[in-house]
């Protein structure tokens, strides 16, 4: 709750977002994703292009709403009432691809183990209401759809093909 209030105060203050050079933004992204490993550094350019805006002075600002990150991390990791309400309202065919490296819990670390547990709870909730749930666990990191699309695309294609309207 504290982090939510802090973020709301920052947003309400009208204070401008931090500005970065491209190099600084990439370094910040890498530092924030030390568990990503793999080929994550190779896709930072794409993520910077997709997730930032260029200012007149040539610097960059992240273009995401900080409230979303807070909701995602605090909401998902606590699976509070907001997340439960969200999952109980999923009635359509759903494809859930868990992108986590197949490592021991010790190798992954405590936060990722908590995340995996909550994802399993989320999956159980969706299974109760979705008309169809397809799940897949892939041995790649979070941005694997960008660095290893050949691993993820067959799963997505199969899901889409099996759920296309036969009109």
C-alpha positions in Angstrom: 0.0 0.0 0.0 2.9 2.4 0.8 4.5 2.0 -2.6 1.1 2.7 -4.3 0.7 5.9 -2.3 4.2 7.0 -3.1 3.7 6.5 -6.8 0.4 8.2 -6.8 2.0 11.2 -5.0 4.8 11.3 -7.7 2.3 11.2 -10.5 0.0 13.8 -8.9 3.0 16.2 -8.3 3.4 16.7 -12.0 7.1 16.2 -11.6 8.7 15.3 -14.8 10.0 11.8 -15.4 13.8 11.1 -15.2 15.6 11.7 -18.5 18.3 9.4 -19.8 20.7 9.0 -22.7 20.2 5.9 -24.7 23.2 4.3 -23.1 22.0 5.2 -19.6 18.6 3.8 -20.3 20.0 0.5 -21.6 22.3 0.3 -18.5 19.3 0.9 -16.2 17.3 -1.8 -18.0 20.2 -4.3 -17.7 20.7 -3.5 -14.0 17.0 -4.0 -13.3 17.0 -7.4 -14.9 20.1 -9.1 -13.6 18.1 -12.4 -13.5 17.3 -12.2 -17.2 20.7 -13.5 -18.3 20.8 -15.1 -21.7 20.6 -12.8 -24.7 18.7 -10.0 -22.9 21.4 -7.4 -23.7 20.9 -8.1 -27.4 17.3 -7.0 -27.3 17.6 -3.9 -25.2 17.6 -1.7 -28.3 14.2 -3.0 -29.2 12.9 -2.5 -25.7 14.2 1.1 -25.6 12.6 1.8 -28.9 9.3 0.4 -27.8 9.4 1.7 -24.2 10.6 5.2 -24.4 9.9 8.6 -25.9 12.6 11.0 -27.3 12.5 14.5 -25.9 13.5 17.7 -27.8 16.8 17.7 -26.0 17.6 14.2 -27.4 17.2 12.4 -24.1 14.8 9.6 -23.5 12.1 9.0 -20.9 10.3 5.7 -20.2 6.8 5.8 -21.6 5.1 3.4 -19.2 2.8 4.4 -16.5 4.6 3.7 -13.2 1.3 2.7 -11.6 1.1 -0.3 -13.9 4.4 -1.7 -12.7 3.4 -1.2 -9.1 0.0 -2.9 -9.7 1.7 -5.8 -11.5 4.3 -6.5 -8.9 2.3 -5.8 -5.8 -0.9 -7.2 -7.3 0.5 -10.3 -8.8 2.9 -11.2 -6.0 0.2 -10.6 -3.4 -2.6 -11.9 -5.6 -4.8 -9.4 -3.8 -8.5 -8.8 -4.5 -7.8 -6.9 -7.7 -5.9 -9.8 -9.3 -8.5 -12.3 -8.1 -11.3 -10.1 -9.7 -9.3 -9.9 -12.9 -8.7 -13.7 -13.2 -12.3 -14.5 -12.3 -13.5 -12.5 -15.3 -11.5 -14.3 -17.9 -14.0 -16.4 -19.9 -12.4 -16.5 -23.3 -9.8 -19.0 -24.6 -6.5 -18.1 -23.0 -2.9 -19.0 -23.7 -0.5 -18.7 -20.8 3.1 -19.1 -21.6 5.4 -19.2 -18.6 8.9 -18.0 -19.6 11.2 -19.1 -16.8 14.5 -20.8 -17.2 14.4 -24.4 -16.0 16.7 -23.9 -13.0 16.5 -25.0 -9.4 14.6 -22.8 -7.0 18.0 -22.0 -5.3 19.4 -20.9 -8.6 16.4 -18.7 -9.5 16.2 -17.0 -6.1 13.5 -16.3 -3.6 11.6 -13.6 -5.5 11.3 -15.7 -8.7 10.2 -18.7 -6.6 7.4 -16.6 -5.1 6.5 -15.4 -8.6 6.3 -19.0 -9.9 4.0 -19.9 -7.0 1.7 -17.0 -7.7 1.7 -17.8 -11.4 0.5 -21.3 -10.5 -2.3 -19.8 -8.4 -3.2 -17.4 -11.2 -3.3 -20.4 -13.6 -5.6 -22.3 -11.3 -8.0 -19.3 -11.1 -8.1 -18.8 -14.8 -8.7 -22.6 -15.4 -11.9 -22.2 -13.3 -13.5 -19.6 -15.6 -11.8 -19.6 -19.0 -13.6 -21.5 -21.8 -10.2 -23.0 -22.6 -6.7 -22.6 -21.1 -3.6 -23.7 -22.9 -0.4 -23.5 -20.8 3.2 -24.0 -21.7 6.4 -23.7 -19.8 9.4 -22.7 -21.8 13.0 -22.7 -20.8 13.8 -19.1 -21.7 13.7 -15.7 -19.9 10.8 -13.2 -19.8 11.7 -11.5 -23.1 12.2 -14.8 -24.9 9.5 -14.0 -27.4 11.9 -11.4 -28.7 15.2 -13.2 -28.4 14.0 -16.7 -29.2 10.7 -16.4 -31.2 11.2 -19.9 -32.6 10.5 -21.3 -29.2 7.3 -19.3 -28.5 5.8 -18.9 -31.9 4.7 -22.5 -32.5 2.8 -22.4 -29.2 1.1 -19.2 -30.1 0.3 -20.3 -33.7 -1.2 -23.6 -32.4 -3.3 -21.8 -29.9 -4.6 -19.2 -32.5 -5.2 -21.9 -35.2 -7.2 -24.0 -32.7 -9.4 -21.0 -31.7 -10.0 -19.3 -35.1 -13.7 -18.9 -36.0 -14.7 -21.3 -38.6 -16.8 -18.7 -40.6 
